Amino acid sequence: MTATPCGTLYGIGVGPGDPELLTFKAAKILGGGATVFAASSSKNDYSIAEAIIRPHLPEGTDVTRLPFPMTRDAAALEAAWTQNAAAMAAELASGRDAAFVTLGDPMLYSTFGYVLPRLRGLLPGLPVAIVPGITSFQAAAAATGDVLAEAGENLLVASGIDDNGRLERALCAADNAVILKAYRHFPRLRALLGALGLAGRTTFVTRLGHPGEAVERDLEKAPEKPHYLSLCLVKRKG
């Protein structure tokens, strides 16, 4: 008896929020009948990524939400990655294609990066196709008109949840920077940027492409507890 060939896993970046920023390739795959999986917070009954792709799905298409906890607890995260990978593996092993949709780009601070190696462990030889998406900081630069880098400048992509020492050293070595995940310890991040003389060179952007989108050039006017979808653009030079 011939084994059923494994389906293809598509890792699809859906961009920062505007459904019109989805690539043609992503829309084509999503409209082609693959089973769709979307990451969501285990505390919510919705998925932001699912809401973005809805206009591109054939009518009646079901989306399976995979819950991931918003925590730094290693055991809880590992359990979620393993459980959700197993759910996707069962679909792929049946021979059906599966699309995992994720905010921004699948290869940058994405849940897809944690699920993929576990899926490959469960299904050796799994066919994988990754569709890049527009990142939040690319869209933020377009919205604000701030050039990310030019000529010989470099660009740092950093995480706002990094400790102050590492983040400070990285910022001091960069010409320009993007600080993602700016929501968690924002008062601490704002204080660090102020201490480095960068507060006046920082633009805060939140909920890009979603209701409540806002751009704030004065860092002191940014909220104490920003939304999860928040970032900072930093221009050290120019």
Disulfide bonds with the S-S distance in Angstrom:
none
